[in-house]
Amino acid sequence: MKLYYAPGACSLAVHIVLRELDVDFSLVTVDLATHRTGEQDFFSLSDHGRVPLLVLEDGTRLTEGPAVCQYLADRFAREDLLPAAGSLERFRVHEWQNFIATELHKNFAPFFKPGYPDASRTLMRDTLSTALSWVAMRLERRDFLTGDTFTVADAYLFTITGWVDAAAITLPARLRAYRQTLMQRDSIAQALKAEGLL
């Protein structure tokens, strides 16, 4: 398998899950400003030009981080990362994946794309701060988003909360502690090191 990624981008969640699985894969860095991977035009691989892109052994291409993480957890039968289909526990992980994608991930866009007016950035900063405070409250009595087990949703939340400096947002104390704990996981430390983020 081959993961096309940009350091610290949302592709980091897939990278973390691959490290959790301890499977063979290779990494290819994508420059999101030029949409190039060295000499190759990334649009020739991914028509929307976004990471992550996971290319399987047979050449099949998968995009969209939450979907890729679901595929990986199911393919390698890791019900700790994503519980069994049809279970309420799986629904809870999907619930978090959707919240992170729609309420957190997308609201960071004004801080990474030029041209947004300051008023938009102020609105998104307030929206994100409120949402992050709610997440912190939900984490008060648990180690991970859905209880006592690290899941694909935690990989995603870890990734997204790494963007707060770009938005000049202060993470609530509980989320800072959560991130510090997760940074001790081998999968996360290895992914951060490989992406040059440590």
C-alpha positions as CSV (number, residue, x, y, z in Angstrom):
1,M,0.0,0.0,0.0
2,K,1.1,3.6,-0.7
3,L,-0.2,6.6,1.3
4,Y,0.0,10.0,-0.4
5,Y,0.0,12.6,2.3
6,A,1.0,16.2,3.3
7,P,2.7,16.6,6.6
8,G,0.3,17.4,9.4
9,A,-2.7,17.4,7.0
10,C,-5.8,15.3,7.6
11,S,-3.9,12.4,6.0
12,L,-2.1,12.1,9.3
13,A,-5.1,10.2,10.7
14,V,-4.8,7.5,8.0
15,H,-1.0,7.4,8.6
16,I,-1.6,6.9,12.3
17,V,-4.1,4.0,11.6
18,L,-1.6,2.4,9.3
19,R,1.0,2.5,12.1
20,E,-1.6,1.0,14.5
21,L,-2.1,-1.9,12.1
22,D,1.7,-2.5,11.8
23,V,1.4,-3.3,8.1
24,D,3.7,-2.6,5.2
25,F,3.1,0.7,3.4
26,S,5.1,3.4,1.8
27,L,4.7,7.2,2.0
28,V,4.7,9.8,-0.7
29,T,4.7,13.4,0.1
30,V,2.4,15.7,-1.7
31,D,3.1,19.5,-2.0
32,L,-0.4,20.9,-1.7
33,A,0.7,24.3,-3.0
34,T,1.9,22.9,-6.3
35,H,0.0,19.5,-6.3
36,R,3.2,17.7,-7.1
37,T,4.8,14.6,-5.7
38,G,8.3,15.2,-6.8
39,E,8.1,15.0,-10.6
40,Q,4.5,13.8,-10.8
41,D,1.4,15.8,-11.0
42,F,-0.8,14.7,-8.1
43,F,-4.0,15.4,-10.2
44,S,-3.0,12.5,-12.4
45,L,-3.5,10.3,-9.4
46,S,-6.4,12.1,-7.6
47,D,-8.7,14.2,-9.7
48,H,-9.7,16.4,-6.7
49,G,-6.0,16.8,-5.7
50,R,-6.6,16.3,-2.0
51,V,-4.9,14.0,0.5
52,P,-5.2,11.4,1.8
53,L,-4.9,9.0,-1.2
54,L,-4.3,5.4,-0.4
55,V,-3.3,3.2,-3.3
56,L,-3.8,-0.5,-2.7
57,E,-1.6,-3.3,-4.0
58,D,-3.8,-3.9,-7.0
59,G,-3.8,-0.2,-7.9
60,T,-7.3,0.6,-6.4
61,R,-7.4,4.2,-5.1
62,L,-9.2,5.2,-1.9
63,T,-9.8,8.8,-0.7
64,E,-11.5,10.6,2.2
65,G,-9.8,9.9,5.5
66,P,-12.8,8.5,7.5
67,A,-13.7,6.1,4.7
68,V,-10.0,5.0,4.3
69,C,-9.7,4.4,8.0
70,Q,-12.9,2.4,8.0
71,Y,-11.6,0.3,5.1
72,L,-8.3,-0.4,6.8
73,A,-9.9,-1.3,10.2
74,D,-12.3,-3.7,8.4
75,R,-9.7,-5.2,6.0
76,F,-7.4,-6.1,8.9
77,A,-10.2,-7.1,11.3
78,R,-9.3,-4.5,14.0
79,E,-12.5,-4.2,15.9
80,D,-10.6,-2.2,18.6
81,L,-10.1,0.5,16.0
82,L,-13.6,0.2,14.6
83,P,-16.2,-2.1,16.2
84,A,-18.2,-4.7,14.3
85,A,-20.7,-3.7,11.6
86,G,-24.2,-3.3,13.0
87,S,-23.1,-2.7,16.6
88,L,-24.0,0.4,18.6
89,E,-20.3,0.8,19.4
90,R,-19.5,1.2,15.7
91,F,-22.2,3.8,15.3
92,R,-20.6,5.8,18.1
93,V,-17.3,5.8,16.3
94,H,-19.0,6.9,13.1
95,E,-20.9,9.6,15.1
96,W,-17.6,11.0,16.2
97,Q,-16.0,10.7,12.7
98,N,-18.9,12.7,11.3
99,F,-18.8,15.4,14.0
100,I,-15.0,15.9,13.6
101,A,-15.4,16.1,9.8
102,T,-18.3,18.6,9.7
103,E,-17.9,20.6,12.9
104,L,-14.1,20.7,13.3
105,H,-12.2,19.8,10.1
106,K,-14.2,22.0,7.7
107,N,-14.2,25.0,10.0
108,F,-10.4,25.2,9.9
109,A,-10.5,26.0,6.2
110,P,-10.3,29.8,6.6
111,F,-7.0,29.4,8.4
112,F,-5.3,27.5,5.6
113,K,-6.6,29.1,2.5
114,P,-5.8,32.7,1.6
115,G,-8.5,35.1,0.7
116,Y,-10.9,34.5,3.6
117,P,-12.0,37.9,5.2
118,D,-11.1,38.5,8.8
119,A,-14.8,38.3,9.7
120,S,-15.0,34.7,8.5
121,R,-11.9,33.8,10.5
122,T,-13.3,35.4,13.6
123,L,-16.6,33.5,13.2
124,M,-14.9,30.2,12.5
125,R,-12.5,30.7,15.5
126,D,-15.6,31.2,17.8
127,T,-17.4,28.2,16.3
128,L,-14.3,26.0,16.7
129,S,-13.7,27.1,20.3
130,T,-17.3,26.3,21.2
131,A,-17.1,22.9,19.5
132,L,-13.7,22.0,21.1
133,S,-15.0,23.0,24.5
134,W,-17.9,20.5,24.0
135,V,-15.5,17.8,22.9
136,A,-13.4,18.4,26.0
137,M,-16.5,18.1,28.2
138,R,-17.3,14.8,26.6
139,L,-13.8,13.5,27.3
140,E,-13.9,14.5,31.0
141,R,-14.6,10.9,32.3
142,R,-13.0,8.8,29.6
143,D,-9.6,8.2,28.1
144,F,-10.8,8.1,24.4
145,L,-13.8,9.4,22.5
146,T,-15.9,6.3,22.8
147,G,-14.6,5.0,26.2
148,D,-11.5,3.0,27.1
149,T,-10.3,2.1,23.6
150,F,-8.4,4.1,21.0
151,T,-10.3,4.1,17.7
152,V,-10.1,5.6,14.3
153,A,-12.0,8.6,15.6
154,D,-9.2,9.3,18.1
155,A,-6.7,9.3,15.3
156,Y,-8.8,11.9,13.5
157,L,-9.4,14.1,16.5
158,F,-5.7,14.0,17.3
159,T,-4.9,15.2,13.8
160,I,-7.5,18.0,13.7
161,T,-6.6,19.4,17.2
162,G,-3.0,19.8,16.0
163,W,-4.2,22.7,13.8
164,V,-5.2,25.0,16.6
165,D,-2.0,27.1,16.5
166,A,-2.8,28.1,12.9
167,A,-6.2,29.4,14.0
168,A,-4.8,31.0,17.2
169,I,-7.1,28.9,19.4
170,T,-6.3,27.7,22.8
171,L,-7.2,24.1,23.4
172,P,-9.2,23.4,26.6
173,A,-7.0,21.8,29.3
174,R,-8.7,18.4,28.9
175,L,-7.9,18.3,25.2
176,R,-4.3,19.3,25.8
177,A,-4.0,16.4,28.2
178,Y,-5.6,14.1,25.8
179,R,-3.1,15.1,23.1
180,Q,-0.2,14.6,25.4
181,T,-1.4,11.1,26.3
182,L,-1.9,10.2,22.7
183,M,1.6,11.4,21.7
184,Q,2.9,8.5,23.9
185,R,1.3,5.9,21.6
186,D,3.9,4.3,19.3
187,S,1.7,4.8,16.2
188,I,1.4,8.5,16.7
189,A,5.0,9.1,17.7
190,Q,6.1,7.2,14.6
191,A,3.8,9.0,12.3
192,L,4.8,12.4,13.6
193,K,8.4,11.5,13.3
194,A,8.0,10.2,9.7
195,E,6.2,13.4,8.7
196,G,8.8,15.6,10.3
197,L,6.4,17.0,12.9
198,L,8.4,16.3,16.1
